[in-house]
Amino acid sequence: MKNLIYLCLLSMTLLVACGKEDDPITPDACDSTNYTYTANTKAIFDGNCATAGCHDAASKTDGIDLSSYQGVIAAGTGRITAAIDHTGPVAMPYQQPKLPDATIQVIKCWVSKGAVQ
């Protein structure tokens, strides 16, 4: 009987944990972290967007330079969020799978906390 209870508890825990993976990512899920461009999102933009031939300072694909805070703000945080979440007219990264949900969540949290530098 004791093993059955443990098995039920484990199953319920796994169901809850797995269900969270499928939940939509929303800014409401942000914790009390003070998200900033420098501390939280710069590395994401540098490694995934502001790369050679894409949205770096030299290439500025579609006129978008995501290699600096000023460039990200000029591009529009709403536009960027829609692109990385694949809900806008353009999905980024281009011709690749979406960024990991945790990465998208960091950017959404940063935006929801005011897109502070």
N, C-alpha and C positions, 0 to 999 in steps of 0.2 A: 504494500500500500504506500509506504514511504517513497519507494522508487517511482511509483506512478505519479505521485504529487510532484516530485522533482522533475520528471519528464514533462508533465503539464506546464510547470513553471518555465522550464527551458523552452518549450515550444512557443509559449506566449511571448517570451522575451525575444525570440528569433522573429516571430511574426511582427512584433512592434518595430524591431530594428530594421527589418527588411522593408516594411511599409514606409519608413522614413526616407529611404532611398528614392522612392517613387514620388514623394511629395513635391509639389512645386516649390521652387526656391523663392522666398519672398524676403524683402527687407525687414519684415516683422520678426524674422528669425535671428536677427543680429543680437549679439549679447552686449554687454556694457563696454566692450573694447572701444577705445577711441581710434577709429580707423583714419589713417592719413595716407596721402599719396606716397610720401617718402617711405614710410614704414611698411605699408601694406600692399600698395598696388603698382608702384614703379617697377619692381622686378617682374611683375606679371606682364605689364605693357612692354617692357624691354625684351623679355624672352619670347613673347608670342605675337607682338604687333609691330613694334618698332625695329624690325629686322631688315637687313639689306634687301632691297627690292620691294619692300612692302610699305609700311608707314613710318619709315625712318626719316631723319631730317633731309637726307639726300634724295630719296625716292619720292616721298610724299604722294603715294598712290592715291588717286582721286582727290588730290589736294589736302590729304589728311596726314599730319605729322604727329605721331603719338610718342615721340622721343622725349617729350618734356611735359611738365605739368601744364604749362600754358597751351601746348598743342592739344592735350587731352581735353582741356576745358573748352577750347575753341571748337573742337570736333563735336562737342555736345555729349554730356554723360548719358542722356536718354537715348541718343542715337547709338552710342557705343553699347549700352546695356542691351538694346534690342538686337544689335548685330551679334553679340556673343551668346545671347540667349536664343538665337535663331527665331525671333518673333518679328523682326523687322523686314524691310524689303531686301536687305543684303545680309547674308549669314557669314559670320567670321568665326574662326579663320576660314578663308576661302578654300573651297574644295577639300576640306578636311573635317574630321568629326569635331563636334563642339568641344570647348575646353571642359575640363573636369568640373562637375557641379560645385565642388568645394571652392574652386578658383572663381567661378562665376559668382558664388555667394560672397566672396571677399569683395569683389568689385561692387556688387549690389549694396553691400553693407556700407562701403566707403561712400557711395553715392547717397544712400539714405541718411548718412550722418553729416551730409553737407559738402562732400567732395573737397575736404580740407587738404591743403598742401602738406 
